[in-house]
Amino acid sequence: MQAQEILRSLRLPEFDDLSQFFRNLPASALVGIGAFAAVVAYWFASRPRAVKPPCDLRMQSEEVEGLAGARRSVIGDSPQLLTHYYDDARTMYEVFRRGFSISENGPCLGFRKPKQPYQWLSYKEVAERAEALGSGLLRQGCKPSTKQFIGVFAQNRPEWIISELACYTYSMVVVPLYDTLGPGAIRYIVNTADISTVICDKPEKARILLDHVERRETPGLSSIILMDPFEKELTERGRRCGVRIQTMQEVEDCGRESRHVPVPPRPEDLSIVCFTSGTTGNPKGAMLTHGNVVADFSGFLKVTEVSRPPL
């Protein structure tokens, strides 16, 4: 008997019950219900449509003939592997120049302090600083060659990208260094990649590098360039162990006095060497060519081309 009463209480209301319910509501409540219903109806009518997948999600790859176990994406328009998306952007240097061109010198690098609006550097400003920095590196003995490795020991910031672009402008290779590597791994990478110049963001990182030099663990390191200001004591410490300490601004000014014509890389040229943290032994360097990097984000552009406007 009790179960029947519970089921009876859970039954759907009949039309007469609903009519009586709405008749008893005040006019303001009825207006609110109507407005809510209108908002819901509008949302259903105008909500973004689901993006159509670029291929059948149940069959996203196909076997490569003649290569056991190898598969390739079905999105490609030809059996050839995708190497680039735009004919005029086959290296990282050309990618930047294309952005410069199609944006008509638009905003390139943005930065901000906490709770502050973004400040932007234009493509022209970034290109000018990159050429000045690269020219300054060349004037101080670096070579415009894929055998010239430049370390960058900094957090993400505009100067990181400017340093990277400076290397690409003159066919040099970037080797990122980061805090979590630990001092032993940093020493190993500097020696393995034969790095003579490291660009740092903060004086604390320069001191880490000088510790190794003073212990004669990194004899090839001869130049440290700092993005942030530093005390004269750091310059003196570097001089005592044969390492030149400079600000990034000083190197850029040096480059402006002796500007070099860019020496752009080729797609098959090395662009960056990313070392692992070395948790199972010495760090291993992943050597990526310009073609490797361009092919990677070209694949992303290919997959997403149905859901974005052309560039």
ABEGO torsion letter per residue (X at the ends): XAAAAAAAAABBBBAAAAAAAAAABBAAAAAAAAAAAAAAAAAAAABBBBBBBABBAABABBBBBGBBGBBBBAABABABBBABABAABABAAAAAAAAAAAAGGBBABBBBBBGBBBBBBBAAAAAAAAAAAAAAAAAAGBBBBAABBBBBBBBBBAAAAAAAAAAAAAGBBBBBBBAAAEAAAAAAAAAAAGBABBBBABAAAAAAAAAAAAAGABAABABBBBABBBBAAAAAAAAAAGBBBBBAAAAAAAAAABBBBBBBBBAABBABBBBBAGAAEBBBBBBBBAAAAAAAAAAAAAAAAAABBBX
